Amino acid sequence: MDTLFVIKELAAKQFGGEPDGIDADAPVDQLGIDSLGFLEFLFELEDRFGFPIPQDSVTGVRTLRELAAAIDALTATAKSPASS
């Protein structure tokens, strides 16, 4: 699954536009996403990906591409074997 594409699809659905027309490298506030909207967007992403996204893991996120990288890192951590 292409995480960035899923994020762009959900962003288009929630904030308007077409997924291909969303600049993944633009700051999220330029996409019309305020802090409350971003938080609601994270809840949608949690539902879509099926795991919680801790707010501290996305604190420095400024673009959708950075958000995709953060989610990919969480996914990799969740899939790695737990250390004893």
BAFI-3210 file (N, C-alpha, C; in Angstrom, 3 decimals, decimal comma, padded with zeros to 6 digits):
// residues 84
n [1|2|3|4|5|6|7|8|9|10|11|12|13|14|15|16|17|18|19|20|21|22|23|24|25|26|27|28|29|30|31|32|33|34|35|36|37|38|39|40|41|42|43|44|45|46|47|48|49|50|51|52|53|54|55|56|57|58|59|60|61|62|63|64|65|66|67|68|69|70|71|72|73|74|75|76|77|78|79|80|81|82|83|84]
n.u [000,851|000,566|001,409|001,493|-000,229|-002,681|-003,009|-003,219|-005,575|-007,454|-007,139|-008,058|-010,700|-011,592|-010,878|-011,332|-010,902|-008,737|-006,908|-004,533|-004,032|-003,093|-000,432|002,067|004,248|003,723|003,235|000,960|-000,861|-001,118|-002,656|-005,083|-005,576|-006,126|-005,004|-006,929|-008,335|-006,267|-005,882|-008,363|-008,081|-005,987|-007,352|-009,024|-007,078|-006,045|-008,233|-008,266|-005,723|-005,665|-004,361|-003,223|-002,080|000,286|000,273|002,693|004,402|003,951|004,403|006,322|005,619|005,116|004,282|002,325|003,866|005,839|004,169|003,368|005,840|006,217|004,076|004,758|007,069|005,970|004,439|006,442|007,698|005,634|005,401|007,804|009,531|008,836|011,058|012,659]
n.v [-001,171|002,191|004,597|007,422|007,947|007,010|008,817|011,194|010,659|010,543|013,139|014,630|013,813|014,722|017,445|018,475|018,639|016,912|013,856|013,688|016,331|017,381|018,800|017,091|018,044|020,530|022,801|021,776|023,688|025,348|023,817|024,152|022,997|023,222|023,211|021,818|020,515|018,921|017,212|015,851|014,677|012,923|011,090|009,928|008,746|006,888|005,146|004,236|003,024|001,300|001,354|003,103|006,490|008,071|011,354|012,569|011,432|012,718|015,362|017,181|017,212|018,691|018,490|016,500|014,465|014,146|013,256|010,805|009,465|009,348|007,708|005,401|004,727|004,141|001,944|000,137|-000,222|-001,388|-003,801|-005,044|-007,576|-007,879|-006,832|-008,595]
n.w [000,000|-000,822|001,224|001,090|-001,056|-000,039|002,065|000,602|-000,798|001,324|002,303|000,134|000,114|002,629|002,702|000,229|-003,368|-005,712|-005,384|-006,958|-007,409|-005,091|-003,426|-002,066|-000,757|000,158|002,874|005,417|006,338|004,151|002,583|003,553|005,980|009,276|012,747|014,314|012,290|011,342|013,488|013,507|011,028|011,559|013,175|011,255|009,670|011,475|011,658|009,017|008,667|010,784|013,265|016,238|016,014|017,571|018,881|019,499|017,681|015,347|015,730|014,647|012,010|008,884|006,292|003,968|002,898|004,870|006,887|005,820|005,894|008,660|009,405|007,986|009,401|011,907|011,172|010,408|012,870|014,313|012,998|013,443|015,278|018,732|021,215|023,878]
ca.u [000,000|001,308|000,917|001,269|-001,433|-003,831|-003,144|-003,725|-006,989|-008,240|-007,084|-008,963|-012,069|-011,929|-010,630|-011,698|-009,900|-008,408|-005,648|-003,386|-003,826|-002,589|001,024|002,467|005,355|003,252|002,852|-000,455|-001,716|-001,375|-003,675|-006,343|-005,735|-005,708|-004,588|-008,058|-008,567|-005,188|-006,182|-009,461|-007,499|-005,246|-008,328|-009,420|-005,947|-006,014|-009,274|-007,879|-004,552|-005,949|-003,544|-003,158|-000,971|000,544|000,489|004,115|005,111|003,684|004,500|007,116|005,163|004,668|003,742|001,730|004,961|006,408|003,175|003,472|007,075|005,980|003,187|005,551|007,954|005,123|004,076|007,633|007,895|004,568|005,615|009,044|009,332|009,027|012,263|012,379]
ca.v [000,000|003,442|005,412|008,799|007,989|006,870|010,095|012,181|010,335|010,976|014,601|015,124|013,539|015,522|018,876|018,874|018,517|015,595|013,377|014,021|017,769|017,788|018,861|016,377|018,752|021,836|022,800|021,409|024,864|025,863|022,947|024,476|022,124|023,868|022,245|020,959|019,675|017,933|016,216|015,035|013,918|011,820|010,068|009,239|007,902|005,753|004,213|003,672|002,156|000,273|001,435|004,473|007,349|008,957|012,741|012,933|010,918|013,597|016,739|018,008|017,022|019,923|018,174|015,161|013,508|013,877|012,448|009,445|008,880|009,053|006,538|004,246|004,372|003,478|000,638|-000,708|-000,532|-002,298|-005,102|-005,665|-008,430|-007,214|-007,280|-009,077]
ca.w [000,000|-000,882|002,324|000,656|-001,884|000,865|002,766|-000,355|-001,051|002,481|002,357|-000,908|000,565|003,797|002,532|-001,119|-004,413|-006,247|-004,810|-007,799|-007,373|-003,778|-003,341|-000,850|-000,124|000,638|004,296|005,547|006,481|002,803|001,999|004,222|007,143|010,517|013,768|014,651|011,107|011,288|014,526|012,981|009,924|012,180|013,586|010,024|009,277|012,403|011,213|007,717|008,792|011,779|014,477|016,746|015,603|018,702|018,477|019,583|016,511|014,197|016,201|013,731|010,630|008,240|004,967|003,868|002,676|006,196|007,594|005,274|006,427|010,078|009,474|007,553|010,515|012,906|010,625|010,491|014,286|014,723|012,358|013,880|016,454|020,029|021,915|025,229]
c.u [000,901|000,711|000,602|000,006|-002,693|-004,078|-003,711|-005,191|-007,878|-008,259|-008,032|-010,410|-012,485|-011,834|-010,936|-010,546|-009,742|-007,066|-004,422|-003,072|-003,269|-001,070|001,458|003,582|004,978|002,957|001,351|-001,359|-002,010|-002,419|-005,037|-006,620|-005,218|-005,395|-005,715|-008,376|-007,516|-005,436|-007,308|-008,978|-006,712|-006,188|-008,802|-008,313|-005,814|-007,044|-008,842|-006,741|-004,711|-005,023|-003,484|-001,924|-000,735|000,856|001,959|004,917|004,912|003,797|005,236|006,680|004,624|004,017|003,113|002,797|005,625|005,460|003,233|004,719|006,897|005,105|003,920|006,488|007,167|004,737|005,243|007,892|006,863|004,790|006,876|008,786|009,645|010,296|011,928|012,996]
c.v [001,240|004,413|006,839|008,911|007,897|008,189|011,153|011,929|010,828|012,501|015,202|014,950|014,502|017,032|019,381|018,741|017,093|015,147|013,784|015,511|018,278|017,697|018,258|017,088|020,152|021,740|022,561|022,617|025,515|025,018|023,199|023,608|022,860|022,802|021,307|020,005|018,588|016,827|015,290|014,139|012,724|010,707|009,260|008,284|006,689|004,702|003,498|002,664|001,099|000,247|002,891|005,203|008,328|010,370|013,128|012,422|011,800|015,075|017,643|017,941|018,334|019,673|016,787|014,108|013,147|013,020|010,997|008,746|008,494|007,811|005,283|003,782|003,660|002,079|-000,330|-001,135|-001,553|-003,702|-005,794|-006,507|-007,657|-007,743|-007,639|-008,209]
c.w [000,000|000,132|001,878|-000,187|-001,025|001,594|001,831|-000,695|000,098|002,609|001,328|-000,485|001,678|003,528|001,122|-002,097|-004,881|-005,668|-005,632|-007,795|-006,059|-003,777|-002,007|-000,097|000,362|002,135|004,424|005,715|005,128|002,073|002,633|005,430|008,373|011,566|014,178|013,491|010,993|012,300|014,069|011,837|010,463|012,636|012,378|009,572|010,192|012,007|009,941|007,849|009,875|012,983|014,933|016,235|016,749|018,226|018,532|018,392|015,277|014,577|015,214|012,287|010,069|006,881|004,982|003,613|004,001|007,030|007,124|005,816|007,897|010,225|009,027|008,664|011,617|012,453|010,737|011,932|014,754|014,165|012,834|015,133|017,740|020,679|023,348|026,265]
res [m|d|t|l|f|v|i|k|e|l|a|a|k|q|f|g|g|e|p|d|g|i|d|a|d|a|p|v|d|q|l|g|i|d|s|l|g|f|l|e|f|l|f|e|l|e|d|r|f|g|f|p|i|p|q|d|s|v|t|g|v|r|t|l|r|e|l|a|a|a|i|d|a|l|t|a|t|a|k|s|p|a|s|s]
***
